[in-house]
Amino acid sequence: MITITLNGQQREIQEGSTVEDILSIIGAEKQRVAVVVNENIVYPEKRGSVLLREKDQVEVLSFVAGG
């Protein structure tokens, strides 16, 4: 297990987890979200190949419509 910070909260995940895995864990894999890891945008086509590491800072941002 490794510890990451996900949206400001520490979370333990399996070593070898990808960004795509995290989106599945939090139920956001079907949503339109932006993902940032250590201040770097992770584009949708790369989410399955970006491995998360100990102490990574991950932000998952949802789009909200309004006016």
N, C-alpha and C positions, 0 to 999 in steps of 0.2 A: 504494500500500500504506500501511496505517496500523499502528501498534503498540498493542495492548491488553494488559492483564494478565488472563489467564484462569486461575483457580484458583491464583494466586500465581506463574504463569510468564508471561514476556513471549512474545507471539505476534504475528506479522505476518499481517494479513488484508487482503483486498481492501477498498478504500474503497467505501462503500455497502452493506457487509454488515449484515445484521440479526441479531437474537438467534436467530431460526429458522435462519439460515445457519450460525451457529456450532454450534448443536446438531447439525445435519447433519454438519458437518466432524468433530466429535468422536464421532459415532455415537450420540448421545443423543436423537435426534428421536423415537424410539418409546418412550422410557423416561419414567417419572413422575419428573420433576425439578422443583426450584425454581430459578429464575434470579433473581439479584440483580445489578443494574448500578448502580455508584456508590451502593451502600447503598439502592437502591430496588427493590422486588420488581417483576418483569415477569410479569404474569399471562399464562397460555397464549394467550388470545385476542389479546394485543397483540404476541406474539413476532415476527410477520411484519412489523410496522410500526415496531418500535423499531430505529432505525439506530445502529450503534456508531460512536464517534468516537475520534480519537487520544487515547491515555492512559486510556481507560475501564477501570474495574476491574470485571471480570465474575467472578461465582462461580456455578458450576453444582453444585447440591447434590442428591445421590441419596438416596432413602429406603431404609433398610435395616431389615428386620424381624428381630426377635430377641427373646430373653427372658432 
